[in-house]
Amino acid sequence: MPQTIDRSQWANRFVRNILLWMIPVAAVWLVLTPIYNPFLTKATENLVRLIEDPASTRLVEKETHHFIITRTDLPSRALSSVRVTDAHFMLILTGVLFLGVPGISLRRRLENL
């Protein structure tokens, strides 16, 4: 039978769990970022090419965390630079919030995540 706890106990455990999960989730994010950034850059370029005619937009990886938007049909090819990690940085918060919920098994929290 599930154990019932009052709201203040639940909130205290939730905050504690969030603080405990912050470092492991951030570490996993840091490890996966060099793999995820090129994938996200290429996937974004493919999506842009689906809707443009002719396909002249290119996303070129500049550094580990940036890509440059270029156009082959313009004289000034480099249009802008975008920090890729800004697009998925909030995954840390999402992971921490999903994993920090008390009263649910770890397996269930991972499934929900």
ABEGO torsion letter per residue (X at the ends): XBBBBBAAAAAAAAAAAAAAAAAAAAAAAAAAAAAAAAAAAAAAAAAAAAABOBBABBBBBABAABBBBBBAABABABABBBBAAAAAAAAAAAAAAAAABBGBBAAAAAAAX
